[in-house]
Amino acid sequence: METMSENFGRTRGDVVAFPHDMAAKQALETYLDDLPEDPRIVSRPLAGNGLDFSGADLSGLNLAAAYLDEAILDQVRLRNANLGGASLIAAHMRGADLSGAYLRKAQGRACDARNALLIGAYLQKIEFEDADLRNADLRRADLARAWLAGTDLRGADLRACDFGGPTSSAALLEVRMADSRLDGATGHVSGPVDVGTTSPQLINGDELKRWFADHGAPEVEVHN
């Protein structure tokens, strides 16, 4: 379970805007009220599975290891929040703003994060296989050791993102990347990647490296 410092909000007073739904509001209040004063103590995570957080602004909050499977987070603001180790499996996250958020080791299998903002987000070791990230904004995101197998990144903005080092590469197995923007992206990836626009076109190795170079990311290295 992820733990972070006292730099993240831990009280009701740190909530910019509570969700409209009463069940989600009560779950959030209960979680925050039960947080120990000492941020080094591991506490019970937010129990938000299946809840509707529409209308909330949870920016800057400590939501480490939160249970948010199938939760409704469309358009919710989570800027600079701590979601390390959170479970977001099949969550609805369309247009959510997670810019600068800490999501290390978060699980987001099959989540719908179309048009989400993840600018500068910390996505190390995330497991977002089969997720929908079409047209998401991942500029300057840290994707070291990210597991994105089968994820749809068509139209996503990946400019200046970091795919990790030689021993911490991002796994892009059969990721769909047609029309994605990659200028200035760096780091190491493993494929194959699907670059087809109208039908699947899997490429790997030198061909994939050339594809990255042709899309403004010549510094991206490909592991066979």
C-alpha positions as CSV (number, residue, x, y, z in Angstrom):
1,M,0.0,0.0,0.0
2,E,1.4,3.4,-1.0
3,T,2.1,6.0,1.7
4,M,3.0,9.6,1.1
5,S,4.0,12.7,3.1
6,E,1.8,15.3,4.8
7,N,2.0,17.4,1.6
8,F,-1.4,16.0,0.5
9,G,-4.7,17.1,2.0
10,R,-6.1,14.9,4.7
11,T,-9.1,16.8,6.1
12,R,-12.6,17.9,5.1
13,G,-11.3,21.4,4.9
14,D,-8.8,20.4,2.2
15,V,-11.7,19.3,-0.1
16,V,-12.3,22.0,-2.8
17,A,-15.7,20.6,-3.7
18,F,-17.5,17.5,-2.5
19,P,-19.4,15.2,-4.9
20,H,-23.0,15.9,-5.5
21,D,-24.0,12.3,-4.7
22,M,-24.7,11.8,-0.9
23,A,-23.3,8.3,-0.7
24,A,-20.0,9.4,-2.3
25,K,-19.8,12.5,-0.1
26,Q,-20.4,10.4,3.0
27,A,-17.7,7.8,2.0
28,L,-15.2,10.6,1.4
29,E,-16.0,12.3,4.8
30,T,-15.7,9.0,6.6
31,Y,-12.4,8.3,5.0
32,L,-11.0,11.7,5.8
33,D,-12.3,11.7,9.4
34,D,-10.6,8.4,10.1
35,L,-7.2,9.4,8.7
36,P,-4.7,9.5,11.6
37,E,-2.9,12.7,12.3
38,D,0.5,11.1,11.6
39,P,0.7,10.7,7.8
40,R,3.2,7.9,8.2
41,I,0.6,5.6,9.6
42,V,-1.2,3.5,7.0
43,S,-4.9,3.9,7.2
44,R,-8.0,2.3,5.7
45,P,-8.4,3.4,2.1
46,L,-11.3,5.3,0.6
47,A,-14.2,2.9,0.0
48,G,-15.5,4.3,-3.3
49,N,-16.2,1.3,-5.5
50,G,-19.1,2.1,-7.8
51,L,-19.9,5.5,-6.3
52,D,-20.6,8.6,-8.2
53,F,-18.1,11.4,-7.6
54,S,-19.5,13.8,-10.2
55,G,-19.0,17.5,-9.4
56,A,-16.1,16.8,-7.0
57,D,-12.8,18.7,-6.9
58,L,-10.5,16.4,-5.0
59,S,-7.3,18.1,-6.0
60,G,-4.3,17.7,-3.7
61,L,-6.0,15.1,-1.5
62,N,-4.3,12.0,-0.1
63,L,-6.3,9.2,-1.7
64,A,-3.6,6.5,-1.6
65,A,-4.8,3.0,-2.3
66,A,-8.4,4.2,-2.8
67,Y,-10.9,1.7,-4.0
68,L,-12.6,3.3,-7.0
69,D,-13.5,0.3,-9.2
70,E,-16.3,1.2,-11.5
71,A,-16.6,4.6,-9.8
72,I,-17.9,7.6,-11.8
73,L,-15.1,10.2,-12.0
74,D,-16.1,11.9,-15.3
75,Q,-14.9,15.5,-15.3
76,V,-13.7,15.2,-11.6
77,R,-10.7,17.2,-10.7
78,L,-7.9,15.3,-9.1
79,R,-5.0,17.6,-9.8
80,N,-1.8,16.8,-7.8
81,A,-3.8,14.2,-5.8
82,N,-2.1,11.1,-4.3
83,L,-3.7,8.0,-6.0
84,G,-0.7,5.8,-5.5
85,G,-1.8,2.1,-5.5
86,A,-5.4,3.1,-6.2
87,S,-7.7,0.6,-7.8
88,L,-9.5,2.2,-10.8
89,I,-10.6,-0.9,-12.6
90,A,-13.4,-0.2,-15.1
91,A,-13.7,3.4,-13.6
92,H,-15.5,6.1,-15.7
93,M,-12.9,8.8,-16.0
94,R,-13.8,10.7,-19.1
95,G,-12.4,14.2,-19.1
96,A,-11.1,13.8,-15.5
97,D,-8.2,16.1,-14.6
98,L,-5.4,14.2,-13.0
99,S,-2.6,16.6,-14.0
100,G,0.4,16.2,-11.7
101,A,-1.3,13.4,-9.9
102,Y,0.7,10.6,-8.3
103,L,-0.6,7.3,-9.6
104,R,2.4,4.9,-9.1
105,K,1.2,1.3,-9.1
106,A,-2.4,2.3,-9.7
107,Q,-4.6,-0.4,-11.3
108,G,-6.8,0.9,-14.1
109,R,-7.7,-2.1,-16.2
110,A,-10.5,-1.4,-18.7
111,C,-11.1,2.1,-17.3
112,D,-12.6,4.7,-19.7
113,A,-10.4,7.8,-19.5
114,R,-11.1,9.3,-22.9
115,N,-10.1,13.0,-23.0
116,A,-8.6,12.8,-19.5
117,L,-5.9,15.2,-18.5
118,L,-2.8,13.5,-17.2
119,I,-0.3,16.3,-17.9
120,G,2.9,15.7,-15.9
121,A,1.3,12.8,-14.0
122,Y,3.4,10.2,-12.3
123,L,2.4,6.9,-13.9
124,Q,5.3,4.7,-12.9
125,K,4.3,1.0,-12.7
126,I,0.7,1.6,-13.5
127,E,-1.3,-1.3,-14.9
128,F,-3.8,0.1,-17.3
129,E,-4.2,-2.8,-19.7
130,D,-7.2,-2.6,-22.1
131,A,-8.0,0.9,-21.0
132,D,-9.5,3.6,-23.2
133,L,-7.2,6.7,-23.3
134,R,-8.2,8.0,-26.6
135,N,-7.4,11.7,-27.0
136,A,-6.1,11.8,-23.4
137,D,-3.4,14.5,-22.7
138,L,-0.3,12.8,-21.3
139,R,2.2,15.5,-22.0
140,R,5.3,15.2,-19.8
141,A,3.9,12.1,-18.0
142,D,6.3,9.7,-16.4
143,L,5.5,6.2,-17.8
144,A,8.4,4.2,-16.5
145,R,7.5,0.5,-16.2
146,A,3.9,1.3,-17.2
147,W,1.9,-1.7,-18.3
148,L,-0.4,-0.6,-21.1
149,A,-1.1,-3.8,-23.0
150,G,-4.1,-3.5,-25.3
151,T,-4.8,0.1,-24.3
152,D,-6.2,2.5,-26.9
153,L,-4.1,5.6,-27.1
154,R,-5.4,6.8,-30.5
155,G,-5.2,10.6,-30.7
156,A,-3.5,10.9,-27.3
157,D,-1.0,13.7,-26.7
158,L,2.2,12.1,-25.5
159,R,4.5,14.9,-26.3
160,A,7.6,15.1,-24.1
161,C,6.5,12.0,-22.1
162,D,9.1,9.7,-20.6
163,F,8.7,6.0,-21.3
164,G,11.5,5.0,-18.8
165,G,15.1,3.8,-18.9
166,P,16.7,0.7,-20.3
167,T,15.6,-1.4,-17.3
168,S,12.3,0.4,-16.7
169,S,10.7,0.5,-20.1
170,A,7.0,1.0,-20.8
171,A,5.1,-2.1,-22.1
172,L,3.1,-1.1,-25.1
173,L,2.0,-4.5,-26.2
174,E,-0.6,-4.1,-29.0
175,V,-1.3,-0.6,-27.8
176,R,-3.2,1.4,-30.5
177,M,-1.3,4.6,-31.2
178,A,-2.7,5.9,-34.6
179,D,-2.8,9.7,-34.7
180,S,-1.1,10.1,-31.3
181,R,1.3,13.0,-30.9
182,L,4.8,12.1,-29.8
183,D,7.1,15.1,-30.4
184,G,9.9,15.1,-27.9
185,A,8.9,11.8,-26.2
186,T,11.9,9.9,-24.8
187,G,12.7,6.6,-23.1
188,H,12.4,2.9,-23.8
189,V,9.4,0.8,-24.9
190,S,8.5,-2.8,-25.8
191,G,6.1,-3.6,-28.5
192,P,4.6,-4.6,-30.8
193,V,2.5,-1.5,-31.3
194,D,-0.6,-1.2,-33.4
195,V,-0.2,1.9,-35.7
196,G,-3.0,1.1,-38.1
197,T,-5.7,3.7,-38.7
198,T,-8.4,1.6,-40.4
199,S,-7.2,-1.9,-39.6
200,P,-4.6,-3.4,-37.2
201,Q,-1.0,-2.9,-38.2
202,L,1.4,-4.3,-35.7
203,I,5.1,-3.2,-35.9
204,N,8.1,-3.7,-33.7
205,G,11.9,-3.5,-33.5
206,D,13.6,-1.2,-36.1
207,E,10.3,-0.5,-37.9
208,L,8.7,0.7,-34.7
209,K,11.8,2.8,-33.8
210,R,11.5,4.5,-37.3
211,W,7.8,5.1,-36.7
212,F,8.6,6.9,-33.5
213,A,11.3,8.9,-35.2
214,D,8.9,9.8,-38.0
215,H,6.5,11.1,-35.4
216,G,9.0,13.5,-33.7
217,A,10.4,11.0,-31.1
218,P,13.8,9.8,-32.4
219,E,15.1,9.3,-28.9
220,V,12.6,6.5,-28.1
221,E,14.3,3.2,-28.0
222,V,12.6,-0.1,-28.7
223,H,13.3,-3.4,-26.9
224,N,12.6,-6.5,-29.0
